[in-house]
Amino acid sequence: MQSVVESRRGENLVMTIILEQNVDEENIRTRKVQMLAGASQLATCTGRDRVIKQIRQLIETTEGDGALTVTPE
């Protein structure tokens, strides 16, 4: 995780995640994902699992950098 910033009196977190993937021995592919999530969503195991699921879905369905607003299921 590159950065985490609180917003709106601690109700939300804005995060920047840098993902790295080895392409071969000399090259690394990077992607940047910016994410907005409610702090309360990250306070429980179930909430964290939902956030991880949404990040995984973004990574698997898009190419390059991306942005994500995490929503409760």
C-alpha positions as CSV (number, residue, x, y, z in Angstrom):
1,M,0.0,0.0,0.0
2,Q,1.5,3.3,-1.0
3,S,-0.8,5.7,1.0
4,V,-3.9,5.9,3.2
5,V,-5.6,9.2,3.9
6,E,-8.6,9.8,6.2
7,S,-11.4,12.0,4.9
8,R,-14.6,13.4,6.3
9,R,-13.8,13.1,10.0
10,G,-12.5,9.6,9.7
11,E,-15.6,8.2,8.1
12,N,-13.8,7.3,4.8
13,L,-10.3,6.2,3.8
14,V,-8.7,7.1,0.5
15,M,-6.1,4.5,-0.4
16,T,-3.5,4.2,-3.2
17,I,-2.3,0.7,-3.9
18,I,0.6,-0.1,-6.2
19,L,0.5,-3.6,-7.6
20,E,3.6,-5.2,-9.1
21,Q,3.7,-8.3,-11.2
22,N,6.9,-10.0,-12.6
23,V,6.6,-10.3,-16.4
24,D,9.9,-11.9,-16.8
25,E,13.4,-11.8,-15.1
26,E,14.0,-8.2,-16.2
27,N,10.5,-6.5,-16.4
28,I,7.9,-5.7,-13.8
29,R,4.4,-4.6,-14.7
30,T,2.9,-2.1,-12.3
31,R,-0.7,-0.9,-11.8
32,K,-2.0,1.8,-9.5
33,V,-5.5,1.4,-7.9
34,Q,-7.0,4.3,-6.0
35,M,-9.8,3.3,-3.7
36,L,-12.4,5.1,-1.5
37,A,-13.8,2.9,1.3
38,G,-15.8,3.6,4.4
39,A,-13.7,3.2,7.5
40,S,-16.4,1.1,9.1
41,Q,-16.2,-1.4,6.2
42,L,-12.6,-2.1,7.2
43,A,-13.4,-2.6,10.9
44,T,-14.6,-6.2,10.5
45,C,-13.3,-9.3,8.9
46,T,-16.5,-9.5,6.8
47,G,-16.0,-5.9,5.6
48,R,-12.4,-6.5,4.8
49,D,-13.3,-9.6,2.8
50,R,-15.8,-7.6,0.8
51,V,-13.2,-4.9,0.1
52,I,-10.7,-7.5,-1.1
53,K,-13.3,-9.1,-3.3
54,Q,-14.1,-5.8,-5.0
55,I,-10.4,-5.1,-5.5
56,R,-9.9,-8.5,-7.0
57,Q,-12.8,-8.0,-9.3
58,L,-11.4,-4.7,-10.5
59,I,-8.0,-6.2,-11.2
60,E,-9.5,-9.2,-13.1
61,T,-11.9,-7.2,-15.2
62,T,-9.8,-4.1,-16.2
63,E,-6.4,-3.4,-17.7
64,G,-4.0,-0.7,-16.4
65,D,-4.6,1.7,-13.6
66,G,-8.1,2.1,-12.0
67,A,-10.2,3.7,-9.4
68,L,-12.7,2.0,-7.1
69,T,-15.4,3.2,-4.7
70,V,-16.0,0.3,-2.4
71,T,-19.7,-0.3,-1.7
72,P,-21.3,-2.5,0.9
73,E,-22.9,-5.6,-0.6
